């Protein structure tokens, strides 16, 4: 049973750092270049739009998605990649690849207690991070809580009527630590990743080891750790404040993805009378058709998901069901823009 939802990224999903930089970090025996937010960068919220008619005056900090910005990137010149990041933010490699992930269980304050509760409590929770219309985090209790009776400890919470006071020494030591049984085994599920379905049979090859995969995007959180230790890190919620402080994207992977999108779109647009493609044949009869289908599939793999929800219409009494795109990454925005261009 899920006890409570502790946070989500709904207010930060379209946010970026005010500036980005490229830094070389030592990862094992290799030196790897990463793009990440500059140390003194500020968090900037913005409103991306895909169509000119969406550019209403009531939208704050409007930023049109411009395909030319993607095509003008010179992959041999890192400065042009940084210019792109400074305008739009990170391209969302991690968010694009995974549906959800679960981190190791930890002792955390119990939040389901009433503000007038006579006890203080900590509970062993496991964190699950998942994407719906935005990234969310929820906690699941994996064992029994530890409770302190405030009547037996009258000084606890004396000046605070919200059940928050001081914990006893045992609870103070446990807060934030891993939850283990008497045999020193972790309580709850083993930390794991759940990838997007379209990646299972793709050309991408993933190391599905939890710590190894996540360290690719949060290298500073695992520096100096061995493999088993990195499995137990409590990695932050995508597009949360802590995400922008610690998230990095490997420059080599960034270049690979950008090149793939640039090449696929350019090839499709260069083929006469191929904007509307036939059904996929069992055997390709010519190279152009094969390449065009491959390019289309590449762009489709980055498309956002279509969601259906109740929404308020300005010219309609009450609510109606509407369709909208759920964007997981900046990549999905540019892929949808490409799709719009191809079907005109």
C-alpha positions, 0 to 999 in steps of 0.5 A: 500500500502506498502511504503518501506522495511526497513530491512531483515535478509538475512545477519544474518539468519545463525548467532549465539552468541559466547556463551550462558547461562541459566538464571532464570527469574521471569514470573508472579508468576513462575520462568522460566529457559531460554537459551539466548546469554551471555551478552558479547557474539559476533555475529558469522556468519556461513555456515551450510552444510548438505552433505559432498560434500557441504563442498567446500573451497569457503564457509566461516566458514563451520559448518556441521550439525551432527546428533550425536550432537543432539543425544549426548545431555543428557536432564538431564544435562543442560551443554550438551544442552549449548554445543549444543547451543554454537556450533549451536546457538538457535534452533529457536522455535519462527521462527519455529512456526509463519509465520508472525506477526504485531506490533502496529503502531508507528510514524517513519521517512518517508523514501520515501522522496527524499534526496533533499526534501524540507520537513521533515516528519514522518509517522504513520507506522505499522510493518509487519514481515514475512518469505520468504526465510529469515525474512523480515520487511516492513512498511505500512502507516496507516494514513497521515504523519506530514510534516515540510517545511524547507523553513519556518524553515531554520535552519532545515537540514542546515548542512545536504543535505539529508533531515534528519535535526532536527524535530520540538518539536511536531515531536520529541515527537511523534517519536517512540510512538504509533499512536492513534486517538483523542479517544485514540484508536490505528490506524491500525490493532490490533497486531496479530500472524499468525502461520504456518499451520501445527501447527493449529491442532498439539499437541502444545497448544499456547496462541494466545494472542500476548503479552503473546506469544511473552513474552515467547521468549522476556521476558526481553522486557516485564518485569514489564508490564501488559498484555495490555502493552505487546501487544504494544511492538515492538518486533524485527525481527527474526535473526536481531541484536536486536533479538540476544540481546533479544531473549530467549528460555524456557529451558522446551520447548527446552527439550520437542522438543529435546526429541521429535526429538530424540525419534521419529528418534530412534524409526523409525530407530529401526523398521526393514523394516519400513524405507519406510512407507506405506500410512497412514491407516484409522485404525492402525493395530499394535502399532509399525505402529502407533508409526512409523507414529507418529514419521514420522509426528513429523519429517516432521513437522519440515522440511524446505519448498521447494522453486523454484527460478532462480539460476546461475549454474557454468556449465550453460549459464545464469540462470535456475530454481532450487529447494532449501530448505528454512530454518526457524530454526536450528530445520528444518536443523536437521529434513532434516538431519534425513529425508536424513538418513531415506530414504537412 
